[in-house]
Amino acid sequence: MTTAQKWGGSIGVRIPQKIAKKYGVVSGSPIQVSDDGEKIIIQPVENEFTLEELLEQCEGDNPHEELFSDSSGKEEL
């Protein structure tokens, strides 16, 4: 069990470490808080990557050289 506490203009709850680990929640994880009319629902949000984050994973100018190394149509017009 945990206790709700005032945190600025909101009420905060602490997630026990065992539950946080089970669901991959770490400091800074996005969390969705909603209700279904009978209870409060707190759940982690799936990561949605930005274009910049995806591009950071690429290496070099053309990491897929084997797919796009030669022109095959009217690319050079």
C-alpha positions in Angstrom: 0.0 0.0 0.0 1.1 3.6 -0.6 -0.1 7.0 0.4 -1.2 9.8 -1.8 0.7 13.1 -1.0 0.4 16.7 -2.1 3.0 17.6 -4.7 2.7 21.2 -5.8 -0.9 21.7 -7.1 -1.3 17.9 -7.6 -1.6 14.7 -5.6 1.3 12.2 -6.2 1.7 8.5 -5.5 4.9 6.4 -5.3 5.0 3.3 -7.4 6.7 0.4 -5.4 10.0 -0.7 -6.9 8.9 -4.2 -7.6 5.9 -3.0 -9.7 8.0 -0.4 -11.4 10.5 -3.0 -12.5 7.8 -5.4 -13.7 6.4 -2.8 -16.1 9.7 -1.1 -17.0 8.9 2.2 -15.3 11.9 4.4 -14.4 12.3 8.0 -13.4 11.1 10.1 -16.3 8.9 7.4 -17.9 5.7 8.7 -19.4 2.7 7.5 -17.4 -1.0 7.8 -18.4 -3.5 8.5 -15.6 -7.1 7.9 -16.4 -10.3 6.5 -14.8 -13.0 4.1 -15.9 -15.8 5.6 -13.7 -15.0 3.3 -10.8 -11.2 3.4 -10.3 -8.1 5.3 -11.1 -5.9 3.7 -13.8 -2.2 4.3 -13.9 -0.2 2.7 -16.8 3.0 3.3 -18.6 2.9 4.8 -22.1 4.5 3.0 -25.0 7.5 4.9 -26.3 6.8 6.8 -29.4 10.1 7.8 -31.1 10.6 11.1 -32.8 12.3 11.3 -36.2 15.4 12.7 -34.5 15.6 9.8 -32.1 15.2 7.3 -35.0 17.8 9.1 -37.1 20.3 9.0 -34.2 20.3 5.2 -34.6 21.6 5.4 -38.2 25.3 5.2 -38.9 27.0 7.0 -41.7 25.5 8.8 -44.7 23.7 5.7 -46.1 23.4 2.8 -43.7 21.4 0.8 -46.2 23.9 1.0 -49.0 23.2 -2.5 -50.2 19.6 -1.4 -51.0 20.2 2.0 -52.5 23.7 2.1 -53.8 22.9 2.2 -57.5 20.3 4.3 -59.3 17.6 2.1 -60.9 15.3 4.7 -62.5 15.1 8.4 -63.1 16.6 9.4 -59.7 19.4 11.4 -61.4 17.1 13.7 -63.5 
